[in-house]
Structure formats: structure tokens, C-alpha cells
Amino acid sequence: MSEEIYIYADAWDKKSVEHTGELVHIVKNSEITLPMTVFTLASTKEAEKFSFDTVSVLSIESQVEEWEDDAAADVLAGVLKEKKPHYILIPATAKARSVFARVAAILGIGMTADCTELFAKEGKLLAKKPAFGNFTMVTLHNEGEMGIYSVMMGRVAAEEAGTAKEVVTI
């Protein structure tokens, strides 16, 4: 297991750069100090638009089409199984949740949906999310080797684009 945070950039989403920037901003402005990698199903050239200072970019080139959720999940699960990041952050969009629910099932890991806040406590990533019909907030932590957190978008400003630490293509 790698003590790292992977942030999914949905290259098919028109707001993908903004959403990815929000997730990077959340991590950078928290007490979470783990290295970050933005990963995406896109060509190297397309993946470069997800460059942020101090963040690595992983371009996963494949023949997967936008509408192929099962195929995308298979490819992403294979990469995540190999890389083993401890935390996987995704935007809480219908498309990302559809794909990553499948990824979670393939890998046999947990997925916490619709988080409104992420923060660190005692070296662990914690997530707050509404529960019981939005009448209460709960704080959760994934105890497994890997965990997926879908985060509600539009709550913080996006991180400014920058120069990626490195860009790797597989």
C-alpha cells in the first residue's frame, strides 16, 4: 500500500479541470500531507491540463469510450490494484460515482459517497457527510488498505493550474 492520495480527473466531464482543482485545493489546504497524484483516462496531452504545483499526473491511455462504465472501471481498478494508493478522491458526479462504485466492487473496498468535508486527524483522512435524510452529519474513516471518497463539488475555489511534479503515462 502506498501512503498517497489519488485524485480522479474525469476527462469526459466539461467541468473536469475545475472539479480536479477543487479536490487538489481541499487536500492542499488541509492537514493532509500525503503526496498527490491526479489520474485520468486520457492521452498524455489531454492529461497535462490537470497539472497543479507539487502534484503528479498519471495518464492512463486506453481504448475506453465515455459511455463504457464497465470497461472504464476494469481499467481503473487494474491500475489502482497495482499502485495501491491509500485514498482515492473522486468528484461526486453521476458519472464518477457510477464508474467508481464498480471499481470499489471489483477491488472489494469501501466507497464513501457525497462527502462535504475532508480533514486529517491523528494522521488519518476523515470525511464528513450527511446521513439520515440530511438531518445529521457523520464523520467516517476507511479502515481498509484503500478507500474511495466521492466529494461534493462547488464548495471551495479550485486550485490554480501549475506545473506538475511529473507526468507519467501507462
N, C-alpha and C positions, 0 to 999 in steps of 0.2 A: 504494500500500500504506500502510495506517495502522499506525503503531507502537502497537498496542493489543492487549489481551488480551480476547477474548470468552469468556464462561463460559456454557455452555448449562444452562438450568434446565428439566428435563423436567416440565412442568406435570401430566402424567398419572401420574407416579410418586408414590406415597404418601410417600416419603422425599425428595421434591424439594427442600424448603426446607433440610433437613439436608445433603443432598449439595451443594447450591449453596453453603451456608455453609462446608462443608469446603473446597471449591475456592477460595472467596474467602480463607479463612484461610491456606491454603497460599501463595497469592500474597502476601498482606499480610505474612506472617512470613518472607518470603524476601528476597533482594536484588533481586528483580524490581520495578522502579519504573514500569512502564508503566501507563497508565490502564486501568481495567477496566470492561467493560460486561457485565451479565448479560442474556442474550437468551432469549426463550421464545415458544413458540407458544401464546399465551394472550391473553385480553382485558386491557385496561389494569388493571381492578380486580383480576383474578387475578394479574397480573404484579407488582403492588405488594407482594405477600407476599415477593418476592425483593429487598427493599430492605436494603442494607447501607451503612454510612457510607462516603463517598468513592467509591462505585460507582454508575455509571449503569445504568438499566434500559431495555431495548428490548423493547417488547411487539409481537409480530407477530400481528396479528389475521387469521385466515383461516377457511375452512370445513373445514379438515383435521380428520378424526376420528382418534382414538387408534390405531386399527388400520391406518391408511393410511401405512405407512412410505415408500412410493414418493412419495406426494403431499407428505408432510412434508419429505422430502429435497429435492424440487423447490423448495418454498417457501424452505426454509432456504438452499439453495445459491444461489438468486436474491438473497437478502438479503446473504449473505456475499460474493458476487461484487461486489455494489455497494459494500459497506462496506469490504472488503478488510482485515480485521484480520490482524495478523501471526501471532498464536497463537490457537487455538481449543481450549478445555479442556472436556471432557465427562466426566460420571461414567461409570465402566466398568461400566455396567449392560447387560444384553442388549438392551434397547430402544434406548438411546442408541447403542450400537455398531452395531446394525442400521441405524438411520437415517443415522448419520454415515459408515458405510462407503459408503453410496450417495452421500452429499454429496461425499466425497473422490473417488469415481469421476466424478461429474458435473463437478467443478471440476478434476480432474486433479492433485490434490495428495496429499501423503503423510498417513498416519494411523498414529500410534504407539499401539499398544494396551497396556492393562494396566500403565501406569506406576505405580511405587510411590513415586517421589520426583521433585519438580521443584525446580530451583535455577538460579540465574544464575551465569554465569562469563563474564567479559570482555564483558558486555552481551548475552549470548545465553542463551536459555532452553534448559536441558539437562534431559533426563529419564532416570531410571534405571528399568530394567525387567528382569524375569527372562528368561533365554533358555536354550536347550539343555536343556529339561525341568526348568527351575528350578534347574539346577546351577551357574549363573553369573549375574552381573548385568552388564548392558551399559549404557553411557551413550550417549545419542543426541541429536542436534540436527538439526532440519529446516533444510535449506539453501534451501528454496524461499521464495516470497513469502508463502505461508500454510501452516500445518501444523496438524493436529488431533492432540491428545493425549488419550487416554482414561485417566483416573486412578482407581486402586483406591480405594474408599471405606472408611471406618471406621478410618482410620489416625491422624486428628487430630480435635480438637474442632472443632465448627462455629463459624464467626464469629457473633457475636451480631447479631440484626436491628438495623437502624438506620434512618436517613433517607437515601434515595437521593440522589445528587448531582443527578440529573434522571431523569424518566420520559418516554420518547418512545414514541409508538405509530405503527406503519406498517401 
